[in-house]
Amino acid sequence: MAQPKASAQATTLYRLRHTSNLEDAVKKKYRNDSAITTDKCKVGSKDAVLIHGSIGSGGTVKWAGRVHQLTGVKVTTENTTAGGVLLLRLNNDEAAATWALCWGMGWLLLDQGLVESGFGQRLALRSADPDLLSSLTRTVLDERAKVDRSSIPTGSGLSGFGIGGFGELVTRVVGKAEIKGLTIDKSFRVRGADAVSVPLGLTAETLISDLEVIDELLAQDPLPELEVLEQLVPVKKKTALHDKLDAHLEAELLKAPGLSTIAVTWPHEHLNENLPPESFKVRRGGSPSVRADLPTAVLILELMKGRNIESLDVIKIQLFSDAEGTNPVSTDIPLRKWVAYEKEESGQRYFLYNGQWFAMDLDYAKQLDERVKQIFAMGADITMPVWHAPDDEEAYNKKASTSLGAVLMDRKLVQTTQNKRGFEPSDLITEKDIYVHVKSASSSAPLSHLFSQGGNSAHALQYDEEARTKLRKRVTERGGNGDLIGARPRRVVYAIRPKKQGGTVTADTLFSFSKVSLVRVFDELESRGIEVRVVSVDYV
């Protein structure tokens, strides 16, 4: 029996905005390329532009010379790739979305700065069966630059992928979907990221109808079971929104230190060692002399004075573990990655994290704020001594250890077979299995590093017997009782000094990604029976 003729075919579909002319969606270098043809045409009653041709030099492949060098064989293979893009709108309004259907390597022709970020993922979250997801790609807003792609061929819900916590950024969704009204009229596999692979009608009429169905679906809320995956969205570079946010950032950088809300963050993933930094150098931003301590928000404003926003990527900072600046513990880190800044606009909160802009839905932001307030409201059952100016952290910890009768562990790393670079168990150990991590928030810096440090320490001490054995020895050497170290931490306490004298550290003083880090550590440790508490230290 003959197979019924197909009415739809899987197509790579992009959605773009800010294209006054349809052909503007394609990179200028390709529009001016003699190997690329631009044809104005019609798809049904809609104006359209078809851009097609060969992408590449047309000359011998670049690896030919290397092969000839190794083998003596002359390779004459040419390197060309065919691609095509069909561009159209559903109406004549220039503000309307531009749809781009891509064939072959046609997606390479598109100006990626105009591509609507996460469009394919948004469609998948409104059409995929929540119980039949087969692949998810995610990263987490914490100190690691980790991307994780998980696959379950038979399909599963979010719990099967271990997804659902705060601060998880999902960038690609694959699953079984069904969109009522599409020409295909049956379920299909949807793959959604910036683009989406979706079956579209083969005739002009059915194609237009399918695009209208997709357009209407995008205006709806995501499926309730999947809405958590839309909590955070990266803002694509070279877009009008990204430029607008950078303009806000540039204006904030011009303000005086007491008026600017710019803060300094900690680009963790650039650190090569777990040694505490003692000094830093500024590259391409003035004097290259060694500076003590760590970069501050005041320094950022000083370095950017009289400079434009591009300087954030030109000026670099390198950390050192010694006061002389001879033992580097980081690469040269662009100044942009040290800047923390948040801005609310048009019903969304945007924040700069690790040099990248992110959008956070306000409803999600409110949920996050509420969780952090609940954590702060829990009693820590410890009264930290007053922090007197001008004491730094090292001086305060010494006085606090005497006042509390605690063992001072500040700046003492424990190295094990599993953790050769070492970890800092805590600043103070006050009672059996109670670990206190102390931090000065004098620069209004996000406290992600502090929260992550406490989580990493608790994990090591719970699961690594060598770590506990070495810590007991270290405690004894410091004049304490080794029995303070039991089978696992009982409580992790974060003691934080406010920026200003007389101030108080509250949930509202934390940056969004510091809140994310705190909630994630809280949920993880509490699920393992380890309490997490936060206390504000009086500062006079």
C-alpha positions as MATLAB code, in Angstrom:
seq = 'MAQPKASAQATTLYRLRHTSNLEDAVKKKYRNDSAITTDKCKVGSKDAVLIHGSIGSGGTVKWAGRVHQLTGVKVTTENTTAGGVLLLRLNNDEAAATWALCWGMGWLLLDQGLVESGFGQRLALRSADPDLLSSLTRTVLDERAKVDRSSIPTGSGLSGFGIGGFGELVTRVVGKAEIKGLTIDKSFRVRGADAVSVPLGLTAETLISDLEVIDELLAQDPLPELEVLEQLVPVKKKTALHDKLDAHLEAELLKAPGLSTIAVTWPHEHLNENLPPESFKVRRGGSPSVRADLPTAVLILELMKGRNIESLDVIKIQLFSDAEGTNPVSTDIPLRKWVAYEKEESGQRYFLYNGQWFAMDLDYAKQLDERVKQIFAMGADITMPVWHAPDDEEAYNKKASTSLGAVLMDRKLVQTTQNKRGFEPSDLITEKDIYVHVKSASSSAPLSHLFSQGGNSAHALQYDEEARTKLRKRVTERGGNGDLIGARPRRVVYAIRPKKQGGTVTADTLFSFSKVSLVRVFDELESRGIEVRVVSVDYV';
ca = [
       0.000    0.000    0.000;
       1.426    3.375   -0.997;
       2.396    5.773    1.762;
       0.184    8.872    1.964;
       1.822   11.953    0.524;
       3.452   14.146    3.189;
       1.734   17.452    3.904;
       4.476   18.894    6.146;
       8.233   18.612    6.545;
      10.604   19.277    9.453;
      12.079   22.755    9.034;
      14.590   24.816   10.991;
      12.719   27.956   11.995;
      14.069   31.174   13.527;
      12.207   34.252   14.685;
      13.819   37.683   14.382;
      12.927   41.256   15.282;
      14.202   44.732   14.404;
      14.462   44.116   10.652;
      13.237   47.169    8.732;
      13.828   45.295    5.484;
      13.527   41.535    5.337;
      16.965   41.103    3.786;
      18.523   42.934    6.771;
      18.135   39.643    8.667;
      21.103   38.305    6.682;
      24.670   39.364    7.416;
      25.827   42.186    5.188;
      28.900   40.276    4.008;
      26.661   37.611    2.499;
      24.265   40.110    0.933;
      27.267   41.597   -0.870;
      28.708   38.206   -1.836;
      28.556   37.414   -5.562;
      27.980   33.746   -4.702;
      24.763   34.605   -2.859;
      21.520   35.376   -4.703;
      18.719   37.522   -3.291;
      15.253   37.051   -4.803;
      12.208   39.043   -3.787;
       9.169   36.793   -4.040;
       5.726   35.953   -2.638;
       4.557   33.208   -0.299;
       0.847   33.245   -0.981;
      -0.128   36.875   -0.411;
       2.889   37.652    1.802;
       5.968   39.505    0.608;
       9.093   37.423    1.099;
      12.803   37.321    0.338;
      14.717   34.172   -0.586;
      18.482   34.303   -0.088;
      20.466   31.321   -1.292;
      23.836   30.243   -2.606;
      27.139   28.709   -1.626;
      28.801   29.676    1.637;
      32.577   29.471    1.597;
      35.576   30.528   -0.400;
      35.165   27.992   -3.154;
      38.898   27.354   -2.916;
      40.810   24.363   -1.644;
      39.977   23.264    1.891;
      42.205   24.768    4.580;
      43.500   21.409    5.761;
      44.854   20.478    2.300;
      48.301   21.948    3.029;
      48.648   20.039    6.280;
      47.673   16.753    4.610;
      50.173   17.370    1.801;
      52.890   18.104    4.361;
      52.232   14.807    6.137;
      51.564   12.495    3.201;
      52.824   14.149    0.030;
      49.313   13.782   -1.432;
      47.921   16.906   -3.064;
      44.298   17.546   -2.044;
      42.166   19.621   -4.418;
      38.803   19.284   -2.656;
      36.901   22.587   -2.557;
      35.194   23.871    0.544;
      31.696   25.114   -0.298;
      28.419   24.696    1.539;
      24.935   25.313    0.187;
      22.416   27.252    2.189;
      19.107   29.000    1.815;
      16.903   31.285    3.929;
      13.297   32.276    3.257;
      12.301   35.472    5.102;
       8.732   36.718    5.564;
       6.342   38.451    7.957;
       2.741   37.619    8.752;
       1.805   41.288    8.264;
       3.383   44.405    6.799;
       4.199   46.021   10.162;
       7.994   46.469   10.397;
       7.726   45.938   14.158;
       6.292   42.459   13.565;
       8.464   39.386   13.866;
      10.410   38.193   10.862;
      10.266   34.447   10.282;
      13.314   32.709    8.813;
      13.052   29.208    7.326;
      16.515   27.737    6.874;
      17.763   24.921    4.678;
      21.214   23.388    4.510;
      23.640   25.762    6.230;
      21.298   28.694    5.714;
      21.348   29.533    9.406;
      24.934   30.711    8.937;
      23.624   33.516    6.750;
      21.524   35.032    9.552;
      22.666   37.990   11.605;
      22.620   36.259   15.011;
      22.350   39.607   16.751;
      18.804   39.874   15.403;
      17.729   36.365   16.352;
      15.115   36.207   19.106;
      16.947   34.453   21.927;
      15.322   31.264   23.195;
      12.452   31.371   20.684;
      12.620   27.623   20.012;
      12.762   26.833   23.696;
       9.706   29.036   24.341;
       7.755   27.124   21.710;
       8.843   23.777   23.151;
       7.736   24.804   26.645;
       4.252   25.521   25.272;
       3.871   22.359   23.229;
       6.003   19.497   24.603;
       4.436   16.717   26.667;
       5.794   17.408   30.209;
       6.208   13.653   30.802;
       7.960   12.890   27.502;
      11.006   15.159   27.535;
      13.983   13.341   26.035;
      16.842   15.878   26.368;
      17.588   19.054   28.308;
      20.636   21.321   28.198;
      21.190   23.513   31.240;
      23.682   25.570   33.179;
      23.509   26.856   36.742;
      24.203   30.394   37.919;
      26.882   29.617   40.455;
      30.663   29.634   40.630;
      31.059   26.990   37.913;
      30.977   27.567   34.178;
      29.328   24.195   33.613;
      26.991   23.174   30.803;
      25.157   19.878   31.253;
      23.158   18.008   28.576;
      21.080   15.083   29.827;
      19.202   12.581   27.650;
      16.554   10.007   28.495;
      15.574    8.294   25.211;
      12.292    6.913   26.579;
      11.248   10.338   27.903;
      10.718   11.652   31.409;
       9.403   14.580   33.431;
      11.601   17.271   34.970;
      12.210   15.177   38.093;
      13.903   12.552   35.948;
      16.436   15.165   34.843;
      16.945   16.589   38.330;
      15.575   19.952   37.170;
      13.419   22.403   39.047;
      15.561   24.432   41.418;
      16.279   28.145   41.448;
      18.937   29.499   39.153;
      18.886   26.775   36.510;
      19.186   28.155   33.014;
      17.791   25.721   30.411;
      18.916   26.548   26.874;
      17.644   23.577   24.833;
      14.561   21.352   25.148;
      13.794   18.180   23.171;
      10.594   16.198   23.552;
       7.380   14.852   22.103;
       4.957   17.625   21.179;
       1.594   18.238   19.614;
       0.360   21.637   18.420;
      -3.300   21.737   17.525;
      -3.957   23.478   14.241;
      -0.676   22.606   12.527;
      -0.839   20.985    9.118;
       0.875   17.827   10.367;
      -2.090   17.141   12.697;
      -0.213   14.639   14.893;
       2.495   14.502   17.512;
       6.115   15.087   16.508;
       9.545   15.555   18.065;
      10.295   19.207   18.852;
      13.833   20.507   19.343;
      13.928   24.022   20.702;
      16.768   26.421   21.516;
      17.239   29.754   19.706;
      15.774   27.967   16.675;
      13.226   25.182   16.545;
      12.862   22.128   14.346;
       9.166   21.815   13.577;
       7.091   20.289   10.704;
       5.697   23.072    8.505;
       3.216   22.913    5.640;
       4.566   22.313    2.142;
       2.248   24.753    0.373;
       2.202   28.536    0.683;
      -1.230   28.475    2.293;
      -0.448   25.775    4.858;
       2.912   27.366    5.699;
       1.292   30.728    6.474;
      -1.390   28.974    8.515;
       1.234   27.053   10.524;
       3.216   30.225   11.270;
       0.034   31.919   12.496;
      -0.674   28.956   14.815;
       2.874   29.147   16.214;
       2.593   32.920   16.645;
      -0.612   32.521   18.659;
       0.902   29.765   20.794;
       3.890   31.950   21.726;
       1.510   34.533   23.198;
       0.248   31.937   25.706;
       1.799   30.993   29.040;
       4.086   27.947   29.130;
       2.650   24.665   30.372;
       2.400   24.778   34.209;
       4.700   21.764   34.580;
       7.396   23.441   32.474;
       7.110   27.110   33.415;
      10.039   26.796   35.854;
      12.306   26.373   32.800;
      11.489   29.907   31.663;
      12.650   31.538   34.911;
      15.889   32.906   33.420;
      16.704   33.963   29.875;
      20.108   35.182   28.620;
      19.945   38.450   26.688;
      21.496   38.004   23.262;
      24.370   40.315   22.418;
      24.168   42.835   19.564;
      20.436   43.356   20.059;
      18.554   46.561   20.845;
      17.744   45.261   24.351;
      21.374   44.382   25.080;
      22.494   47.813   23.848;
      19.861   49.493   26.025;
      20.980   47.604   29.126;
      24.605   48.448   28.407;
      23.590   52.103   28.061;
      22.037   51.960   31.564;
      25.222   50.315   32.814;
      27.425   52.970   31.198;
      25.379   55.762   32.807;
      25.669   54.067   36.202;
      29.440   53.764   35.818;
      29.659   57.556   35.424;
      28.078   58.225   38.830;
      30.039   59.005   41.978;
      30.828   56.062   44.312;
      28.267   57.101   46.889;
      25.499   57.383   44.298;
      26.216   54.471   41.961;
      24.615   51.066   42.556;
      27.491   49.301   40.795;
      28.989   46.519   42.903;
      31.853   44.094   42.487;
      31.353   40.372   41.969;
      33.701   37.403   41.966;
      34.425   35.610   38.650;
      35.049   32.225   40.307;
      35.586   30.101   37.220;
      38.711   32.086   36.280;
      40.579   31.073   39.411;
      43.179   28.366   38.800;
      43.936   27.667   42.444;
      42.001   27.732   45.690;
      44.576   29.962   47.387;
      43.185   33.129   48.990;
      44.242   36.186   46.929;
      46.312   38.839   48.681;
      46.821   41.343   45.865;
      45.981   42.179   42.264;
      47.209   44.071   39.234;
      45.240   46.150   36.732;
      46.185   45.705   33.081;
      45.501   48.385   30.434;
      43.813   50.627   32.947;
      46.499   52.833   34.426;
      49.282   51.957   36.800;
      50.314   48.267   36.597;
      51.659   48.324   40.166;
      50.572   45.691   42.680;
      47.525   46.650   44.762;
      46.632   45.106   48.093;
      43.462   43.119   48.894;
      40.729   42.698   46.221;
      39.071   44.956   43.621;
      36.219   47.112   44.932;
      33.271   48.906   43.395;
      35.088   52.202   44.011;
      38.029   50.923   41.972;
      35.725   49.916   39.102;
      34.236   53.416   39.003;
      37.705   54.930   39.183;
      38.993   52.803   36.295;
      35.957   53.615   34.123;
      36.056   57.370   34.733;
      36.215   59.134   31.364;
      36.038   55.836   29.461;
      33.283   54.253   27.343;
      31.542   50.921   27.869;
      33.997   49.083   25.569;
      36.705   49.618   28.197;
      35.035   46.975   30.371;
      36.362   44.367   27.951;
      39.773   46.004   27.491;
      40.789   46.534   31.127;
      41.855   43.308   32.884;
      42.469   42.336   36.505;
      44.742   39.525   37.687;
      44.839   38.107   41.225;
      47.913   36.996   43.190;
      48.302   34.964   46.369;
      51.207   37.059   47.655;
      51.565   40.735   48.520;
      54.376   41.183   45.981;
      52.248   40.070   43.021;
      54.545   37.248   41.883;
      52.287   34.184   42.363;
      49.212   34.452   40.110;
      46.031   32.605   41.081;
      43.933   33.769   38.148;
      44.135   34.672   34.498;
      43.717   38.266   33.289;
      39.982   38.734   33.907;
      38.061   41.381   31.920;
      36.680   44.149   34.117;
      33.149   43.416   32.848;
      33.225   40.085   34.696;
      33.895   41.911   37.975;
      30.849   44.186   37.634;
      27.519   43.439   39.309;
      24.498   45.513   38.357;
      20.707   45.123   38.272;
      18.006   47.049   36.451;
      14.224   46.706   36.328;
      12.513   47.619   33.108;
       9.157   46.863   31.444;
       8.099   44.335   34.066;
      11.345   42.374   34.126;
      14.461   42.374   36.252;
      17.740   42.295   34.360;
      21.049   41.548   36.006;
      24.644   41.421   34.875;
      26.345   38.205   35.946;
      29.819   37.085   34.856;
      29.762   39.658   32.056;
      26.413   38.394   30.664;
      22.972   40.025   30.898;
      20.075   37.876   32.117;
      16.342   38.527   32.249;
      14.400   37.320   35.256;
      10.602   37.281   35.284;
       9.297   39.456   38.129;
       7.001   36.714   39.446;
       9.992   34.417   39.682;
      12.028   37.234   41.256;
       9.330   37.654   43.922;
       9.399   33.919   44.684;
      13.171   34.049   45.015;
      12.998   37.099   47.308;
      10.437   35.366   49.521;
      12.580   32.232   49.874;
      15.611   34.305   50.896;
      13.570   36.261   53.458;
      12.411   32.971   54.984;
      16.024   31.801   55.288;
      17.093   35.074   56.921;
      14.191   34.828   59.384;
      15.481   31.543   60.821;
      17.371   31.976   64.068;
      21.092   31.193   63.941;
      21.353   30.544   67.730;
      24.657   32.389   67.803;
      25.518   35.959   68.806;
      28.481   37.184   66.830;
      30.631   39.844   68.522;
      30.565   43.412   67.224;
      32.855   44.159   64.280;
      34.806   47.334   65.047;
      36.239   49.480   62.267;
      38.868   49.424   60.862;
      39.356   45.666   61.482;
      39.563   43.508   58.375;
      38.246   39.924   58.209;
      41.449   38.391   59.546;
      41.532   40.681   62.581;
      37.802   40.212   63.247;
      38.023   36.419   63.089;
      40.837   36.393   65.630;
      38.786   38.500   68.052;
      35.624   36.491   67.339;
      37.384   33.192   68.095;
      38.410   34.531   71.521;
      34.954   35.989   72.251;
      33.100   32.812   71.240;
      35.659   30.334   72.516;
      35.853   29.019   68.951;
      38.675   27.398   67.012;
      40.121   29.799   64.454;
      40.384   28.121   61.026;
      40.557   31.262   58.870;
      42.791   30.873   55.786;
      43.646   27.280   56.693;
      43.070   24.951   53.722;
      42.540   21.199   54.043;
      43.967   19.181   51.142;
      42.857   15.610   50.432;
      43.164   12.982   47.732;
      39.735   14.004   46.424;
      40.466   17.725   46.748;
      44.138   18.238   45.975;
      43.820   22.026   45.723;
      42.261   22.131   49.161;
      39.142   23.693   50.655;
      38.576   26.068   53.558;
      36.380   24.212   56.086;
      35.223   27.453   57.728;
      36.531   30.550   59.506;
      35.391   29.437   62.943;
      34.259   26.183   64.564;
      32.153   27.174   67.582;
      30.596   23.900   68.758;
      30.575   20.269   67.677;
      29.930   20.200   63.931;
      28.968   23.885   63.697;
      30.932   25.760   61.041;
      30.832   29.565   60.798;
      31.824   31.312   57.556;
      32.512   35.033   57.986;
      32.383   37.636   55.244;
      32.673   41.384   55.007;
      30.196   42.828   52.529;
      31.948   46.200   52.617;
      31.881   46.546   48.828;
      28.235   45.471   48.490;
      29.688   42.486   46.674;
      27.432   39.554   45.874;
      28.092   36.798   48.380;
      27.860   33.849   45.991;
      31.430   32.821   46.765;
      30.726   32.683   50.502;
      27.592   30.567   50.063;
      29.289   28.197   47.638;
      32.317   27.886   49.912;
      30.087   26.786   52.791;
      28.296   24.270   50.587;
      31.523   22.796   49.213;
      33.008   22.507   52.683;
      29.931   20.740   54.082;
      29.914   18.314   51.149;
      33.598   17.427   51.644;
      33.258   16.968   55.402;
      30.173   14.766   55.035;
      31.507   12.414   52.368;
      35.308   12.433   52.735;
      36.710   10.648   55.802;
      40.219   11.857   54.924;
      38.949   15.455   55.097;
      37.471   14.892   58.563;
      40.642   13.165   59.809;
      42.895   15.972   58.592;
      40.554   18.607   59.997;
      40.586   16.950   63.429;
      44.378   17.100   63.349;
      44.282   20.735   62.250;
      41.844   21.630   65.062;
      44.133   19.948   67.606;
      47.127   21.857   66.253;
      45.141   25.075   66.700;
      44.537   24.284   70.365;
      41.026   22.912   69.962;
      39.359   19.569   70.688;
      39.410   17.166   67.738;
      36.045   15.789   68.900;
      34.466   18.986   67.537;
      34.588   17.214   64.164;
      31.914   14.538   63.966;
      30.549   12.378   61.163;
      29.080   15.343   59.287;
      28.374   19.063   59.750;
      25.323   19.791   61.874;
      25.000   23.455   60.951;
      26.556   25.934   58.530;
      26.333   29.579   59.617;
      27.019   32.532   57.334;
      27.998   35.577   59.427;
      27.973   38.680   57.231;
      29.103   42.205   58.036;
      27.069   44.993   56.350;
      28.568   47.579   54.033;
      27.921   50.573   56.256;
      28.471   51.053   59.949;
      25.186   50.719   61.793;
      23.620   48.872   58.848;
      22.144   45.387   58.671;
      22.497   42.623   56.128;
      19.029   41.608   54.886;
      17.532   39.600   52.044;
      17.016   42.865   50.160;
      20.731   43.742   50.177;
      21.752   40.663   48.166;
      22.058   40.593   44.397;
      19.815   38.183   42.494;
      22.476   35.615   41.706;
      23.724   35.691   45.300;
      20.150   34.905   46.334;
      20.115   32.052   43.829;
      23.350   30.688   45.278;
      22.039   30.900   48.856;
      18.750   29.153   48.042;
      20.489   26.386   46.121;
      22.985   25.730   48.943;
      20.178   25.886   51.525;
      18.038   23.360   49.654;
      20.953   21.009   49.018;
      22.334   20.999   52.565;
      18.962   20.902   54.315;
      18.004   17.867   52.184;
      21.090   16.145   53.640;
      20.165   17.048   57.209;
      22.541   20.018   57.518;
      21.041   23.265   58.813;
      21.859   26.558   57.076;
      21.551   29.881   58.869;
      22.447   33.521   58.128;
      23.304   36.176   60.732;
      24.084   39.872   60.304;
      27.135   41.098   62.241;
      26.854   44.472   63.986;
      29.368   46.919   62.521;
      30.469   50.037   64.398;
];
